Amino acid sequence: MMGIALLALAGLPGCASETSAGATKETARDGSAPVTQLIDAKLIEAERVQRESRINQNIAHLVVTDPPPYKIDSGDILSIVVWDHPELAGQGVAASSNVADTNPSAPAAGFVVDHDGHLQFPFAGVLKVAGLTEEEARSLLGKRLSRYLANPNVTLRVQSYRSKRVYIDGEVKSPGLQAINDIPMTLMEALNRAGGLLPTADQSRIALERGDRRYMIDLRALVAQGINPGDVMLIHGDVVRVHSRDESKVFVSGEVITPKALTMHNGRLTLNEALGESGGISPLTGDARQVYVVRKGPDGIRVYQLDARTNGALAMAEAFELSPKDLVYVAASSLANWHRNLSMIFPGALTGVLSAAKP
């Protein structure tokens, strides 16, 4: 990424010349170099609106404020008791103390819902219970038994939840499978069951894979927009991966005191913070007019330029948020470039002149 960005910067005439404030320029007529946009209040506002719109569009249909009750499915084990008729209980009574065994390797105890979603029960025969809630299945079983028993009093509940699961991976304490039970499996519920996030977790980059689609969830941005992360509902087969902070870095290069790779703070790092953590622009060789941010997006490489000498430049740098893998590059001043070119043509010439001039 850094090599590609440096090649892109090599084609920018802005690296060797000034650009007037408020302008957007095409850096090459043949399209070989990306467009350079000056960082101003208008661009910052457009970036903010775009980020919020992207977040809302990505997870709008994932937010469920009123989750439906759990529905029985194939593989679940039911505990069924017909009061005053212990001869009908079978294995259900013996296993009734086992409230929620989520271990798939545990021996089946109770009444198992088969692969077709059917349940077999004495006198009631074969019942289709898949897709029903506990209350609906209890009512159905009671109606069947009423043909043979007077006013049957039936207790039915899910004893072992084995039909629906989600997988949690990444920067959590206990990654692995999590069974969906009668407690709605929201994103926060799944993370809590996995032991919570590790200190190395990036709360801004939680990937949710559902089928052939992938959603990137930013917990910090959701809270800022008034969206409760506990309303993000997971379904059977979802895979949640919490990315590490080390995967979200910003590279600072060029004429700064200490070029380095910076780790973002839960997905947030401003241009001002990146320059500050790198020691700032070099006062000897850096050109404050030419501070660039190179970003590779789905529509190609884009380059943003900040003129740090203008009024309000510090405020704009603080408001301009960087993205993972951005490259911040500070170009050299004209004097520094002249000195370096001359040193390449006459190696050691300037050093010799300065040494000779010393008394």
Steps between C-alpha positions, in 0.01 A plus 500: 500500500780743589688420179189556286428826679852630452480421129173691487657798672788497254255596226353796688612840384371624834807345658710765335262792462235689693124461457260780582260440791151373420605342169474143380746412229553219252860392533528343157304533176556137404353374828827342614500690830213530749298810572630727776245670725583775743393434856248768594181528704285388208701181447502419872121533520453285189724229648302503826166469322633217285625305803168531682303407190718193445448383859123545484468323166717206600323396818155660475328165446709332772351714777200336670353687797228242576654153451259210443486206744716195444364250248562129530699334223664173403746370757343668803417281798169564675398426855132402510297423811131404500387557855325208677620270221860404584479202263515748208806688617765250387845656495359849548460466879844351551665785316277783619768633735734565211395851408713594202762249388672662205763227456427332164690186604286442810267197483148585398257503792143602445306516176716579198366695203610299196656628179157558345388709798269233639445383856359163604298481821274225644135533396577821309692324225725702271487877543657768279657733755780663299434871463270511804560681828483309828148632560382400153652150530342459846160595366532263204601209724217573743242491218628163378499350850150633570365232268603238756542693828256730674641852536869406469735734685818513293835661577734532200826683481826480310745306708805515271550762228684322219343623176639851464854629550726793428880501494712764675863543396782748533594722794267352763589301811316180406447464124280219375142391445217665691157335511197720438247448779194676638712807577519702174844458343600860441850610410572616855357178647728294277807705591420475871455123477841483335652666807508853365749683282874480557703821549639446149153500341400771256143595590462680170565193285268216592421290193167320475482239225153382405478276198688664217483849653735671740422793726754716682366626834647794689380492861628851571321645198175320586495644850581846364197478269268383777478140376513238774750224403284268710230530231721345230342154473694189398346197330601140452823460303636849563876534543628794706868590487653772714805646328819595679611860536828402333307444177393866492812706453582833340842561345672836538788566261693781339632811674392432857718466806430128550341309210308208642194274484231611745229284654155654487304549822191281447479610141562869563809701417499852364757654270609733778553207739698307241734793439531567873588140587767510228664807651347748257621641169877536479580873534815457289383299201120476512261705286194580712309587182520141380360259755338210316270214600499210254201266529424187302125443476262291290500769230880522483767713662411848622734768625410779743719804559522732799668838493608526863593867465146625448275632775300222660726227364552356847125472558450333160781254569337411832159452334629293206472134604734245349409150386693175552800462268510874418840646418581847632782651299672836552687625193841661516543873457651647185820585685532145634446355153759738353751402767442128442524529121820698528643247743428223249678688222795610716528254788658661803539838328280694740653329799848588378406863441347533846805336658737730316301803607541417867788684672 
